[in-house]
């Protein structure tokens, strides 16, 4: 009887719980755990009301390997889905190694004291997971995640050679707040304020944060200005798309958001360096996080759409070819379905599908893997069925 342990009770955790509950043939038993059990209980009540399924809840400190091991031994899951914070990837992978349980996450590891996220820390677990006979699937969200699968589909089906990839992420929605982040504020702001980076001509090129932009016509949203950022899927796609000459990642931000971010940075509130305040050590960015709205609270009344995809150029049958493979997701529709905004939904749905791929053994191989290393067809078939239809637009 397949059983899954979901760790993390934020907006994404709620979506994963709903989507797993809606698929009882694969997810027969569901346990939801986080540091704050009351958040799990609230999600469980919502799942019972909307999906008609009972799920079990528990408390766990995901930073504490021993505590997580104890919970895993009590629950005895077939798979651990990590939708907690990226800081907790390695402790949770350690717990899975100790208990020989498969692992899945949606974002790669990031150390607390350095605004730097890379796969090498998790790739270092490859041999240990392989020797233990268990699997880790990394980055099964949207970007990373679905974008990696879009690239695999293009690599294996649409092109003979791929020259360039531009991953473009637009949230064209409106949550009504002057300044708020659509996922964990601390992770979001760290991601945006670090130096930009892209891969070209066989090497990494680093630029000043938010110093390059482009205007792109996003299907379902329209023209928006997008800024070049570093994003983790670039690191793995460089390894798994042969002949690639350049890959970049772009994300849109409104002028009001950027003005707030610039002012907060100027006064030091986006810093992760601890300061002394009234006899206590505090991290300014963590203090700012406490002042901002919980991303999960933005869902009700959120309007507009997200439009995310991969602009891929290369050659097919000796001729130049360019496509934009993308998804459009509506904030109001996702709220009606699972009481979540589209940014949480577009991450949580692929996490549940990745888990399904593993539990059904459609994708299963001991070791540590990225999404584009598996056959894209079964994942993409389920993506449309589970609420994220995708489209290939010839450019």
C-alpha positions as CSV (number, residue, x, y, z in Angstrom):
1,X,0.0,0.0,0.0
2,X,2.0,3.0,-1.3
3,X,2.5,5.7,1.4
4,X,4.0,9.1,1.0
5,X,5.5,11.5,3.6
6,X,5.2,15.1,2.6
7,X,7.4,17.5,4.7
8,X,6.5,21.2,4.4
9,X,3.1,22.9,5.0
10,X,3.4,26.1,3.1
11,X,1.5,27.0,-0.1
12,X,3.3,24.3,-2.1
13,X,2.8,21.7,0.6
14,X,-0.9,22.3,0.5
15,X,-1.1,21.8,-3.3
16,X,0.9,18.6,-3.1
17,X,-1.4,17.2,-0.3
18,X,-4.5,18.1,-2.4
19,X,-3.1,16.6,-5.6
20,X,-1.9,13.4,-3.9
21,X,-5.3,13.0,-2.2
22,X,-7.0,13.4,-5.5
23,X,-5.1,10.4,-6.8
24,X,-5.9,7.5,-4.4
25,X,-4.8,4.8,-6.8
26,X,-1.2,5.9,-6.4
27,X,-1.2,7.7,-3.1
28,X,-3.1,5.3,-0.8
29,X,-1.8,6.8,2.4
30,X,-0.5,10.4,3.0
31,X,1.3,11.9,6.0
32,X,1.9,15.6,6.1
33,X,4.5,16.9,8.6
34,X,6.2,20.3,9.4
35,X,7.7,22.2,12.2
36,X,4.2,23.7,12.9
37,X,1.7,20.9,13.2
38,X,-1.3,23.3,13.3
39,X,-0.5,24.2,9.6
40,X,-0.6,20.6,8.7
41,X,-3.9,20.1,10.5
42,X,-5.4,23.1,8.6
43,X,-4.4,21.6,5.3
44,X,-5.7,18.2,6.3
45,X,-9.1,19.7,7.2
46,X,-9.2,21.4,3.8
47,X,-8.2,18.2,2.0
48,X,-10.9,16.3,3.8
49,X,-13.5,18.9,2.9
50,X,-12.5,19.3,-0.8
51,X,-11.1,15.9,-1.7
52,X,-13.0,13.6,0.7
53,X,-9.7,12.0,1.9
54,X,-8.3,11.6,5.4
55,X,-4.6,12.4,5.7
56,X,-2.4,12.0,8.8
57,X,-0.4,14.9,10.3
58,X,2.8,15.1,12.4
59,X,5.4,17.5,13.7
60,X,9.0,17.3,12.6
61,X,12.0,19.6,12.6
62,X,13.4,19.0,9.2
63,X,16.8,20.4,10.2
64,X,17.2,17.6,12.8
65,X,18.2,14.4,11.0
66,X,17.6,12.2,14.1
67,X,14.1,13.5,14.5
68,X,13.3,13.0,10.9
69,X,14.7,9.5,11.0
70,X,12.4,8.8,14.0
71,X,9.4,10.0,12.1
72,X,10.3,8.0,8.9
73,X,10.6,4.9,11.0
74,X,7.2,5.5,12.5
75,X,5.5,6.3,9.2
76,X,7.5,3.8,7.0
77,X,6.8,5.7,3.7
78,X,7.7,4.6,0.3
79,X,8.8,8.2,-0.6
80,X,9.6,11.4,1.1
81,X,8.5,14.6,-0.7
82,X,10.5,17.6,0.5
83,X,8.6,20.8,0.0
84,X,10.2,22.5,3.0
85,X,13.1,25.0,2.6
86,X,16.1,24.5,0.4
87,X,18.3,24.7,3.6
88,X,16.8,21.4,4.6
89,X,17.6,19.3,1.5
90,X,20.8,17.8,2.8
91,X,19.4,16.9,6.3
92,X,16.4,15.2,4.7
93,X,18.6,13.4,2.2
94,X,20.7,12.1,5.1
95,X,17.6,10.9,6.8
96,X,16.5,9.1,3.7
97,X,19.9,7.4,3.4
98,X,19.7,6.2,7.0
99,X,16.2,4.7,6.4
100,X,16.6,3.7,2.8
101,X,13.6,5.7,1.6
102,X,13.3,7.4,-1.8
103,X,13.5,11.2,-1.9
104,X,12.1,14.0,-4.1
105,X,12.4,17.8,-3.8
106,X,11.5,20.9,-5.8
107,X,14.5,23.2,-5.3
108,X,18.2,22.6,-4.8
109,X,20.3,23.0,-1.7
110,X,21.2,26.4,-0.4
111,X,23.4,27.0,2.7
112,X,21.8,29.4,5.2
113,X,24.9,31.6,5.5
114,X,25.6,32.1,1.8
115,X,23.2,33.3,-0.9
116,X,24.3,30.5,-3.3
117,X,22.3,27.6,-4.7
118,X,24.0,24.9,-6.7
119,X,23.5,21.2,-7.3
120,X,27.0,20.0,-6.5
121,X,26.1,19.4,-2.8
122,X,23.3,17.1,-3.8
123,X,25.1,15.5,-6.7
124,X,27.8,14.4,-4.2
125,X,25.1,11.9,-2.8
126,X,24.9,10.0,-6.1
127,X,27.1,7.0,-5.1
128,X,25.6,6.8,-1.6
129,X,22.0,6.7,-2.9
130,X,23.0,4.2,-5.6
131,X,24.7,1.9,-3.1
132,X,21.7,2.2,-0.8
133,X,19.4,1.2,-3.7
134,X,17.3,4.3,-3.3
135,X,16.5,7.2,-5.7
136,X,16.5,11.0,-5.3
137,X,14.7,13.1,-7.9
138,X,15.9,16.7,-7.7
139,X,13.9,19.8,-8.7
140,X,10.5,18.4,-9.5
141,X,8.7,21.8,-9.4
142,X,8.1,24.0,-12.4
143,X,11.3,25.9,-12.8
144,X,13.3,23.8,-12.1
145,X,11.2,20.8,-13.0
146,X,8.7,21.2,-15.8
147,X,11.1,23.5,-17.7
148,X,13.7,20.7,-17.6
149,X,11.2,18.2,-19.0
150,X,10.2,20.7,-21.7
151,X,13.9,20.8,-22.7
152,X,14.1,17.0,-22.7
153,X,11.1,16.8,-24.9
154,X,12.6,19.3,-27.3
155,X,16.0,17.5,-27.2
156,X,14.5,14.0,-27.9
157,X,11.6,14.9,-30.2
158,X,11.7,18.3,-31.8
159,X,15.3,19.0,-32.7
160,X,18.4,17.3,-34.1
161,X,20.6,19.9,-32.3
162,X,19.8,22.6,-29.8
163,X,21.8,25.8,-29.9
164,X,20.2,28.1,-27.3
165,X,17.7,27.9,-24.5
166,X,16.0,30.8,-22.8
167,X,13.8,29.9,-19.8
168,X,11.2,32.7,-19.3
169,X,9.1,33.0,-16.2
170,X,6.3,35.6,-16.0
171,X,3.8,36.1,-13.2
172,X,1.2,38.5,-14.7
173,X,-1.0,38.3,-11.6
174,X,-2.1,40.9,-9.1
175,X,-2.3,40.0,-5.4
176,X,-3.3,43.5,-4.2
177,X,-0.3,44.1,-1.9
178,X,2.3,46.9,-2.4
179,X,5.1,44.4,-1.9
180,X,4.9,40.6,-1.3
181,X,6.7,37.5,-2.6
182,X,4.9,34.6,-4.2
183,X,7.0,32.0,-2.4
184,X,9.1,32.0,0.8
185,X,10.3,35.7,1.0
186,X,13.8,34.8,2.3
187,X,14.5,32.4,-0.5
188,X,12.9,34.6,-3.1
189,X,14.9,37.8,-2.2
190,X,18.1,35.9,-1.9
191,X,17.6,34.5,-5.4
192,X,16.9,37.8,-7.0
193,X,19.6,39.9,-5.3
194,X,22.6,37.6,-6.0
195,X,24.7,38.1,-9.1
196,X,23.2,37.0,-12.4
197,X,24.8,34.2,-14.3
198,X,24.4,32.3,-17.6
199,X,26.3,29.8,-19.6
200,X,27.7,30.6,-23.1
201,X,30.5,29.3,-25.2
202,X,31.5,26.6,-22.7
203,X,31.8,28.8,-19.7
204,X,29.8,30.7,-17.0
205,X,29.4,34.4,-17.4
206,X,28.6,36.4,-14.3
207,X,26.8,39.8,-14.4
208,X,25.6,42.4,-11.8
209,X,22.2,41.5,-10.3
210,X,19.3,42.7,-12.4
211,X,21.6,44.4,-14.9
212,X,20.2,42.8,-18.1
213,X,16.6,42.7,-19.3
214,X,14.5,42.0,-22.3
215,X,10.9,42.5,-23.4
216,X,9.1,39.2,-24.3
217,X,5.5,38.6,-25.4
218,X,4.2,36.0,-23.0
219,X,1.3,33.9,-24.2
220,X,-1.8,34.6,-22.1
221,X,-0.2,37.7,-20.5
222,X,1.3,39.9,-23.2
223,X,4.6,41.9,-23.3
224,X,6.5,42.1,-20.1
225,X,10.1,43.1,-19.1
226,X,12.1,40.2,-17.8
227,X,15.4,40.2,-16.0
228,X,18.3,37.8,-16.3
229,X,18.9,35.8,-13.2
230,X,20.8,32.7,-12.3
231,X,18.6,29.6,-11.7
232,X,19.5,26.1,-10.8
233,X,18.1,24.3,-13.8
234,X,20.8,25.9,-15.9
235,X,23.5,23.9,-14.1
236,X,21.9,20.5,-14.9
237,X,20.7,21.3,-18.4
238,X,24.2,22.3,-19.4
239,X,25.2,18.7,-18.5
240,X,22.3,17.0,-20.3
241,X,21.6,18.9,-23.5
242,X,24.5,18.0,-26.0
243,X,25.9,20.8,-28.1
244,X,24.2,23.6,-26.2
245,X,25.9,26.9,-27.0
246,X,24.0,29.2,-24.5
247,X,21.4,28.9,-21.8
248,X,19.8,31.8,-19.8
249,X,17.0,32.3,-17.3
250,X,14.7,35.3,-17.2
251,X,12.0,36.4,-14.7
252,X,9.5,39.3,-14.8
253,X,9.1,41.9,-12.1
254,X,6.8,44.9,-11.9
255,X,8.3,48.4,-11.4
256,X,6.6,48.7,-7.9
257,X,8.2,45.5,-6.8
258,X,11.6,46.6,-8.0
259,X,11.4,50.0,-6.3
260,X,10.5,48.3,-3.0
261,X,13.4,45.8,-3.4
262,X,15.8,48.6,-4.2
263,X,14.9,50.6,-1.2
264,X,14.9,47.6,1.1
265,X,18.4,46.7,-0.2
266,X,19.6,50.3,0.3
267,X,18.6,50.3,4.0
268,X,20.1,46.8,4.6
269,X,16.9,44.8,5.0
270,X,17.8,42.3,2.3
271,X,21.2,41.4,4.0
272,X,21.8,37.9,5.3
273,X,24.7,39.0,7.5
274,X,23.7,39.0,11.2
275,X,23.6,42.3,13.1
276,X,23.4,43.1,16.8
277,X,20.0,44.6,17.9
278,X,19.2,45.3,21.5
279,X,21.4,42.6,22.7
280,X,20.3,40.0,20.2
281,X,21.7,38.7,16.9
282,X,19.2,39.0,14.0
283,X,19.4,38.5,10.3
284,X,17.8,41.5,8.5
285,X,16.3,39.4,5.7
286,X,14.7,37.0,8.3
287,X,13.2,40.0,10.1
288,X,11.8,41.4,6.8
289,X,10.3,37.9,6.1
290,X,8.4,38.2,9.4
291,X,6.9,41.5,8.2
292,X,5.8,40.3,4.8
293,X,2.6,38.4,4.0
294,X,2.7,34.6,4.1
295,X,2.7,33.6,0.4
296,X,-0.1,31.1,1.1
297,X,-2.2,34.0,2.3
298,X,-2.1,35.7,-1.1
299,X,-4.3,33.1,-2.9
300,X,-7.7,34.4,-2.2
301,X,-8.5,37.3,-4.5
302,X,-5.4,36.8,-6.6
303,X,-6.1,37.6,-10.3
304,X,-4.3,37.2,-13.5
305,X,-2.1,34.4,-14.9
306,X,1.4,33.0,-14.9
307,X,3.1,32.2,-18.2
308,X,6.3,30.1,-18.1
309,X,8.2,28.3,-20.8
310,X,11.3,27.5,-22.7
311,X,12.3,29.4,-25.9
312,X,14.5,26.9,-27.7
313,X,16.4,27.4,-31.0
314,X,18.4,24.9,-33.0
315,X,18.1,22.8,-36.1
316,X,15.9,20.0,-37.5
317,X,16.6,18.3,-40.8
318,X,19.2,20.8,-41.6
319,X,16.9,23.8,-41.1
320,X,16.8,26.4,-38.4
321,X,13.9,25.9,-35.9
322,X,12.6,27.8,-32.9
323,X,9.8,26.9,-30.5
324,X,8.3,28.2,-27.2
325,X,7.1,25.4,-25.0
326,X,5.0,26.8,-22.3
327,X,2.1,26.6,-19.8
328,X,-0.4,29.3,-18.8
329,X,-1.9,29.1,-15.3
330,X,-4.8,31.2,-13.9
331,X,-4.6,32.3,-10.2
332,X,-8.3,32.4,-9.7
333,X,-8.8,28.9,-11.2
334,X,-6.1,27.3,-8.9
335,X,-7.7,29.0,-5.9
336,X,-11.1,27.4,-6.8
337,X,-9.5,24.0,-7.2
338,X,-7.1,23.7,-4.2
339,X,-7.2,27.1,-2.4
340,X,-3.7,28.1,-3.7
341,X,-2.3,30.8,-6.0
342,X,-0.8,29.8,-9.3
343,X,2.9,30.1,-8.2
344,X,2.3,27.4,-5.5
345,X,0.1,25.4,-7.9
346,X,2.7,25.3,-10.7
347,X,5.3,24.0,-8.2
348,X,3.1,21.6,-6.3
349,X,1.4,19.8,-9.2
350,X,4.8,18.7,-10.8
351,X,6.0,17.6,-7.4
352,X,3.0,15.2,-7.1
353,X,3.5,14.0,-10.7
354,X,7.2,13.4,-10.1
355,X,6.2,11.4,-7.0
356,X,3.7,9.4,-9.1
357,X,6.5,8.6,-11.6
358,X,8.6,7.2,-8.8
359,X,5.9,5.3,-6.9
360,X,4.7,3.6,-10.1
361,X,8.3,2.9,-11.1
362,X,7.7,4.7,-14.4
363,X,10.9,6.6,-13.4
364,X,13.0,4.7,-11.0
365,X,16.7,4.1,-10.8
366,X,18.9,4.1,-7.7
367,X,21.0,7.3,-7.5
368,X,20.5,11.0,-7.7
369,X,18.8,12.4,-10.8
370,X,17.6,15.5,-12.5
371,X,14.3,15.6,-14.3
372,X,15.6,15.8,-17.9
373,X,17.5,12.5,-17.4
374,X,14.2,10.6,-17.8
375,X,11.7,10.0,-20.6
376,X,9.6,13.2,-20.8
377,X,6.5,11.6,-22.4
378,X,4.8,10.0,-19.4
379,X,5.4,13.1,-17.2
380,X,4.1,15.5,-19.9
381,X,1.0,13.3,-20.4
382,X,0.1,13.6,-16.7
383,X,1.0,17.3,-16.6
384,X,-1.9,18.2,-18.9
385,X,-4.3,15.7,-17.1
386,X,-3.4,17.2,-13.7
387,X,-4.2,20.8,-14.5
388,X,-1.1,22.2,-16.3
389,X,-1.8,21.9,-20.0
390,X,1.3,22.7,-22.2
391,X,1.7,24.1,-25.7
392,X,4.4,24.1,-28.3
393,X,4.4,27.4,-30.2
394,X,6.4,27.6,-33.4
395,X,8.2,31.0,-33.5
